[in-house]
Each structure stands twice: as structure tokens, then as C-alpha cells.
């Protein structure tokens, strides 16, 4: 399910108050817990994940980890009573996994619930949809497919000059880093398509906000320029 651009998968339960999801893992009898996409997008690029050292049964609402971003610090809380059986050890080394894959590789902990049907006791995607929609609009959240590593605000500049600076920025970034370009040039949507074809770098997402145009661009290891097919001339 998609709510105002924010993905809310149907295969899990949600605690909207805590901004967390929980998904049954039948093969192991455990439940994976992670952060919902709206709060992840609101937070921006995560820079640190710190797990709490907890043993034995823990009550609903207990903080299992602290997450930090450039503009947000918050706790990941249990949506039901459970015992922690695993922590995502990849997160402290790569906190941005929370942004890049909040419903997959960016899980936070795996737990063993205290009772049966813990996930079933939570609200499903359809039940939280209106609450998510309200939160997205009140907090002015724009869910993104990836969190930016670099922000480029190019206001009042011509698009061709902006694209030169974008090329220079990408040249010095590590592979997989993402640039958020903001411009007020009205020709930007067309010029960005041409630039992507020429450079081979993908535009992950584009949107407008009042008079500003926003673009997310990812640095890839081997950019492959794309040639536009030119139609043959008409006539005999």
C-alpha cells in the first residue's frame, strides 16, 4: 500500500504511535521490527544507531535502540512485550540502511514475543492508512526512495551551469551516494532528462515544491550514457 507517496507494506503490523512495524518470520518463530518509512524520511540521513543492552523479557514501549540523523534523535520502541534475540549489526556501521531499505535490510531487532499473535494484535496497513496520511501532511513529510548524502541548492542559476557543478560533485563522491539538487530553473525537468541520458547517472526521483524543482541523483560505478533514437526523415 502507498499512502501519499509513502510505502506501507501489507505483510506486517504497525504501531503508528511508535512509528514501528513488526513482521512475523514463521521459519524462525521470531518477529522482525523496524522503523516506518514516514519517520525515516522525516529524519533524513541517519548517522548513528546505538543498541541498548537488554536481556530477558521487555515490556511494550521499551526502547531497544537510539537512532540519530542530521535533524532527529529518537528511540525504536517495542510494539509489544518481547525478548530480543538479534540486533542488526550492520546498522552501527551503516546507519543509512535505515533510509535505503527501512522494510528490508534496515530492520532493527528480531524478537520473540511474550504471547501468541503479537503481530496480529497490531493494526494492519489499511487500518493505519488515514493516520499515516494525517501525519505525512501535518509534518510535511515527503517519502524518498533514498536519503541524500549531499544537498545542492542552486537558486537563481542557469541550468547549464548547475549541471556542470552537478558533474563536478558526482565526480568526487563515493559510489552509491545520492545528491539532492534543488533549483528554481523552469527548464530543469527537461534538462535533467537530457543530462541523465548524456551522463548515464540515474535520476531516482523528481518533484516540485511551489516554484522549486527537486531531483535525487545517485552516483553509480559504471554510468552508461543513453542515446535517444532519432526518427528517420519523412518522405520517399
C-alpha positions as CSV (number, residue, x, y, z in Angstrom):
1,X,0.0,0.0,0.0
2,X,1.1,3.5,-0.8
3,X,-0.1,6.5,1.3
4,X,0.7,9.9,-0.1
5,X,3.9,8.5,-1.6
6,X,4.9,6.6,1.5
7,X,5.1,2.8,1.3
8,X,3.2,0.9,3.9
9,X,3.6,-2.9,3.1
10,X,0.6,-5.1,3.7
11,X,2.5,-8.1,5.1
12,X,3.1,-6.7,8.6
13,X,1.6,-4.9,11.6
14,X,2.1,-1.3,12.7
15,X,2.4,0.8,15.9
16,X,1.8,4.2,14.5
17,X,2.4,5.9,17.8
18,X,5.9,4.4,18.0
19,X,6.4,4.6,14.2
20,X,7.5,1.0,14.0
21,X,6.4,-2.1,12.0
22,X,6.6,-5.8,13.0
23,X,6.7,-8.8,10.7
24,X,6.3,-12.5,11.5
25,X,9.1,-14.8,10.5
26,X,7.5,-18.2,10.6
27,X,10.7,-20.2,9.8
28,X,12.4,-19.0,13.0
29,X,9.4,-18.1,15.1
30,X,10.7,-14.6,15.6
31,X,9.4,-11.2,14.7
32,X,11.4,-8.5,12.9
33,X,10.9,-4.9,14.0
34,X,11.9,-1.7,12.1
35,X,11.0,1.9,11.5
36,X,8.2,3.1,9.2
37,X,9.1,5.0,6.0
38,X,7.4,8.3,7.0
39,X,9.5,8.8,10.1
40,X,12.6,7.6,8.2
41,X,12.0,10.2,5.5
42,X,11.3,12.9,8.1
43,X,14.5,12.2,9.9
44,X,16.7,12.4,6.8
45,X,20.1,10.6,6.6
46,X,20.8,8.6,9.7
47,X,24.2,9.0,11.1
48,X,24.2,6.7,14.2
49,X,22.4,3.7,15.7
50,X,23.1,2.7,19.3
51,X,21.5,-0.5,20.7
52,X,20.5,-0.9,24.3
53,X,22.0,-3.8,26.2
54,X,18.8,-5.6,27.2
55,X,18.3,-9.2,28.4
56,X,15.2,-11.2,29.2
57,X,11.6,-10.2,28.7
58,X,11.0,-6.5,28.0
59,X,7.6,-4.6,28.2
60,X,5.8,-2.9,25.4
61,X,7.2,0.6,24.8
62,X,10.7,-0.3,25.9
63,X,13.4,1.5,23.9
64,X,15.7,-1.1,22.2
65,X,17.8,1.4,20.2
66,X,18.5,5.1,19.7
67,X,18.8,6.4,16.2
68,X,20.3,9.8,15.2
69,X,20.2,11.8,12.0
70,X,21.2,15.3,11.0
71,X,18.0,16.7,12.4
72,X,16.4,13.9,14.5
73,X,17.1,11.8,17.6
74,X,14.7,9.2,18.6
75,X,14.1,5.7,20.1
76,X,13.0,2.5,18.5
77,X,10.4,1.0,20.9
78,X,8.8,-2.4,21.2
79,X,5.2,-2.5,20.0
80,X,4.5,-5.4,22.3
81,X,6.2,-7.3,25.2
82,X,9.1,-9.5,23.9
83,X,12.6,-10.7,24.3
84,X,15.3,-9.5,21.9
85,X,17.0,-12.4,20.1
86,X,19.0,-10.5,17.5
87,X,20.2,-7.0,16.6
88,X,21.0,-5.8,13.1
89,X,24.8,-5.5,13.5
90,X,25.0,-3.8,10.1
91,X,23.3,-0.7,11.3
92,X,26.0,0.8,13.6
93,X,28.5,0.6,10.7
94,X,26.0,1.7,8.0
95,X,23.1,3.7,9.6
96,X,21.9,4.8,6.2
97,X,20.5,1.3,5.7
98,X,17.5,2.6,7.7
99,X,16.9,5.1,4.9
100,X,17.8,2.9,2.0
101,X,15.8,-0.2,3.0
102,X,13.6,0.5,6.0
103,X,11.3,-2.5,5.4
104,X,14.1,-5.0,4.5
105,X,17.8,-4.9,5.3
106,X,17.2,-1.9,7.6
107,X,15.4,-3.9,10.2
108,X,16.4,-3.0,13.7
109,X,15.9,-6.0,16.0
110,X,14.4,-9.5,16.0
111,X,12.4,-10.5,19.0
112,X,10.4,-13.4,20.5
113,X,7.0,-12.1,21.6
114,X,5.7,-13.0,25.1
115,X,2.4,-14.2,23.7
116,X,0.9,-15.6,20.6
117,X,-0.5,-13.5,17.8
118,X,1.6,-10.4,18.7
119,X,1.8,-9.1,15.1
120,X,-1.9,-9.9,14.5
121,X,-2.8,-7.7,17.5
122,X,-1.3,-4.7,15.8
123,X,-3.1,-2.5,13.2
124,X,-2.7,-3.6,9.6
125,X,-1.7,-1.3,6.7
126,X,-5.3,-0.4,5.8
127,X,-6.1,0.5,9.4
128,X,-3.2,2.9,9.8
129,X,-3.5,4.5,6.4
130,X,-5.5,7.5,7.5
131,X,-3.3,8.1,10.5
132,X,-0.2,7.9,8.2
133,X,-1.8,10.3,5.8
134,X,-2.6,12.8,8.6
135,X,1.0,12.5,9.9
136,X,2.5,13.0,6.5
137,X,0.5,16.1,5.9
138,X,0.9,17.7,9.3
139,X,4.7,17.0,9.4
140,X,5.1,17.8,5.6
141,X,6.8,14.6,5.0
142,X,8.0,13.7,1.5
143,X,8.9,10.0,1.4
144,X,12.0,9.5,-0.8
145,X,13.5,6.3,-2.3
146,X,16.9,7.2,-0.8
147,X,18.2,9.7,1.7
148,X,20.5,12.4,0.3
149,X,24.2,12.4,1.2
150,X,24.8,15.9,-0.4
151,X,22.4,18.8,-0.8
152,X,22.9,21.2,-3.7
153,X,20.8,24.4,-3.6
154,X,21.1,26.2,-6.9
155,X,18.8,29.2,-6.8
156,X,19.0,31.8,-9.5
157,X,21.5,29.9,-11.6
158,X,21.1,28.8,-15.2
159,X,20.5,25.1,-15.7
160,X,23.6,24.5,-17.8
161,X,25.9,26.0,-15.1
162,X,24.1,23.9,-12.5
163,X,24.7,20.7,-14.5
164,X,28.4,21.4,-14.7
165,X,28.5,21.7,-10.9
166,X,26.5,18.5,-10.6
167,X,29.0,16.7,-12.7
168,X,31.9,18.0,-10.6
169,X,30.1,17.0,-7.4
170,X,29.4,13.5,-8.6
171,X,33.0,13.1,-9.7
172,X,34.2,13.3,-6.1
173,X,31.5,11.3,-4.4
174,X,31.7,7.6,-3.4
175,X,29.6,5.1,-5.4
176,X,26.0,4.9,-4.2
177,X,26.0,8.4,-2.6
178,X,22.9,10.4,-3.5
179,X,22.7,14.1,-4.4
180,X,19.6,16.2,-3.7
181,X,19.6,19.0,-6.3
182,X,17.2,22.0,-5.7
183,X,16.7,24.6,-8.4
184,X,14.3,27.3,-9.4
185,X,15.1,26.9,-13.1
186,X,11.9,26.2,-15.0
187,X,13.7,24.3,-17.7
188,X,15.2,21.8,-15.2
189,X,12.8,18.9,-15.7
190,X,13.6,18.7,-19.4
191,X,17.3,19.4,-18.9
192,X,17.7,16.8,-16.2
193,X,16.3,14.1,-18.6
194,X,18.8,15.2,-21.2
195,X,21.6,15.2,-18.6
196,X,20.7,11.8,-17.4
197,X,20.8,10.4,-20.9
198,X,24.1,12.0,-21.6
199,X,25.8,11.2,-18.3
200,X,24.3,7.8,-17.6
201,X,23.5,8.7,-14.0
202,X,20.0,7.8,-12.9
203,X,17.5,10.4,-11.6
204,X,15.9,8.4,-8.8
205,X,13.1,10.8,-8.0
206,X,11.9,14.2,-9.1
207,X,9.2,16.5,-7.7
208,X,8.0,20.1,-7.5
209,X,7.5,22.2,-4.4
210,X,5.9,25.6,-5.2
211,X,8.4,27.2,-7.6
212,X,11.3,24.8,-6.7
213,X,12.3,21.7,-8.6
214,X,13.9,18.8,-6.7
215,X,15.9,15.9,-8.1
216,X,17.6,12.9,-6.5
217,X,20.6,11.6,-8.4
218,X,22.7,8.5,-7.5
219,X,26.4,8.0,-8.2
220,X,26.8,4.6,-9.8
221,X,30.0,2.7,-10.5
222,X,29.7,2.5,-14.3
223,X,27.3,5.1,-15.7
224,X,26.2,4.2,-19.2
225,X,25.0,7.1,-21.4
226,X,21.8,6.5,-23.3
227,X,21.3,7.6,-26.9
228,X,17.9,8.8,-28.0
229,X,16.6,7.2,-31.1
230,X,16.2,9.7,-33.9
231,X,13.3,9.0,-36.1
232,X,14.1,8.6,-39.8
233,X,13.2,11.6,-42.1
234,X,9.8,11.6,-43.7
235,X,9.4,11.3,-47.4
236,X,10.4,8.9,-50.2
